[in-house]
Amino acid sequence: MCGIAGYVSTTGFVDASIPEAVQRMTDRMRLRGPDAQAVTAGAGFVFGHRRLAILDLDARSNQPMVTGDGRYSIVFNGEIYNYRELQKELKADGIQFKTTSDTEVLLRLFAREGERMLPRLRGMFAFAIWDAHLRELFIARDPYGIKPLYYKTIDSGFIFASQVKALLASQLFSPIYETAGVAGFYLWGCVPEPWTLYRGVFALPSGSWLRVKDGRHEAPTCWEDIRSNWQQKQADHSVQDLQEHVRQSVTDSVRAHLISDVPVSIFLSAGIDSGTIAGLATQLGAKVEGITIGFDELSASPEDEVPVAAEIAAHYGIPHSIRRITRAEFEQDIPHILDAMDQPSIDGVNTWFASKAASERGYKVVLSGVGGDELFYGYSWMKQFPRNVMLSRTMGIVPGMRALLKAPFNYLANNYAHPKLKGVMEFMGSVEAAYFLKRSLFLPPELPILMGIERALEGLERLGGSPPAMVKADFVNTEAGACMMDSTLYLRNQLLRDSDWTSMQFSLELRTPLVDTTLLSAFKDFNTSFAGGTGKRLLANSPINPLPQRIINRPKSGFGIPMTKWLAAATLRRDWTKMPILAGPKVPWTRRWAKLVMESFIEIEKD
């Protein structure tokens, strides 16, 4: 896991100040790769890299890496889990290797196949390759969007980096706030891809590649869209066949994600996802340690994950480390959290402290159960979602229903702290609208209060879509649509992005065995069979020694933290009375936290 950065000139000439700018970008990402760093300049380009050594720890695998003939140079962030199989194939063709790293395999494979190699890669990745013969840059990103990559066109060329804040550190452009990014954050609690908080700075879309010639580029090309996995015609399978297929596929994914030349740990919660990963890792002979965080405010409550996590650790006989987090530590870490946060987000605090705990234990790699709910239809709201959509459609077609129900819903929203109820009348009649109402943070009519009328209207227009920032797509059924949208919106824009910046701040590589395109593809013909709790039961029974039934049947608690109590602390108080949508004791903490994040974020970026 690393940090990458670079520059390509429009003229083929690199000003003497550019290597210094790229050095500033790599310095901003020093914690992404504390083991080695380098900046290399060539004819028309400059590459920068920070290395976190996981595979082939020798300096021979440092980057930027160049082919023997000098034609191709690469900077790479991520892991290619099937690199050994690909290396064996390349060796059979007579290609000789100087390292045992996945970086060299990626470089050699591109030299042979170009972008045709992308569907063959199993892993999480964002990389850039410079072709000295064609004087052309090629950048690409994995289909789920596990690893970030951002870019901007400037007067003298094209710059890219693993972090938005690294691009800002280059000082090669003057940042202007992007209204679509600000509006997107307030609507979703995260900035939806490809937008960022800054005008002209874009995320390379997940599953896309881009070529840059003479410092200019065309639109990104999508090489794999994971939405297709919820659009396939479904086949019938017996429960026994489903169980065996899930067992083999998930075991294979965990095996792939255990490849490492350094010790591996696991974020162990009270849930099925991380518990199954722990069971399969143990079954595969890996020596792993479970890392669990706990909070005094949640002790002896259903939200306290420590006792059940300890039971899972004992069940599989793995070492278990419990790290207690206090409100005082949260307040102490707030400036560091906001500085590390690459784009504004209402989430990530839980993963921040879990990553901190794993780092304190000396680990550089951790397995996470993130993505299990999106893959196995695990969220409890997904069971009710089809009925909500049907009710919404029925209400939408009844003449006068919207006007009739507007006043009652507004009353409930104002008096019972359910502010999104005001949007029920507007967002009804489609799966996308029902999903937006479920996942949104604020509603479009509330944006003018948060960012002004003109900026709000501009932001909504630039975001596009109805609901905002959503693109309509086909899916097999309503449940599949919920999983598809959650995977390409909530998981991609929030959970995975937050997992990246929080773990990288502690020089920790976070791996996601349940967020894997090979695994996703293995279920594309029957994933609707996972609905109604079936998927999570199949997952829990995947290890030879399954999770105990008591844990399988336990109500889902989530990976929660006591933010409501923490935000009531004196050091975090604000006078919300001037902004009614944030006033009142029952206003969801996520709304107030979003405002605090945005205020602090802007203040940080102005420094």
Buried (B, 14 or more C-beta within 10 A) or exposed (E): BBBBBBBBBBEEEBBEEBBEBBBBBBBBBEBBBEBBBBBBBBEBBBBBBBBBBBBBBEEEBBBBBBBEEEBBBBBBBBBBBBBBEBBEBBEEEEBEEEBBBBBBBBBBBBBEEEBEBBEEBBBBBBBBBBBBEEBBBBBBBBBBBBBBBBBBBBEBBBBBBBBBBBBBBBEBBEBEBBBBBBBBBBBBBBBBBBBBBBBEBBBBBBBBBBBBBBBEBEEBEEBBBBBBBBBBEBEEBEEEEBBBBBBEBBBBBBBBBBBBBBBBBBBBBBBBBBBBBBBBBBBEEBEBBBBBBBBEBBEEEEBBBBEBBBBBBEBBEBEBBBBBBEBEEBBEBBEEBBBBBBBBBBBBBBBBBBBBBBBEBEBBBBBBBBBBBBBBBBBEEBBEBBEBBEEBBEBBEEEEBBEEBBEEBBEBBBEEEBBBBBBBBBBBBBBBBBBBBBBBBBBBEBBEBBBBEEBBBBBBEBBEEBBBBBEEBEBBEBBBBBBBBBBBBBBBBBBBBBBBBBBBBBBBBBBBBBBBBBBBBBBBBBBBBBBEBBBBBBBBBBBEEBBBEEBBEBEEBBBBBBBBEBBBEEEBEEEBEEBEBBEEEEBBBBBBBBBBBBEBBEEEBEE
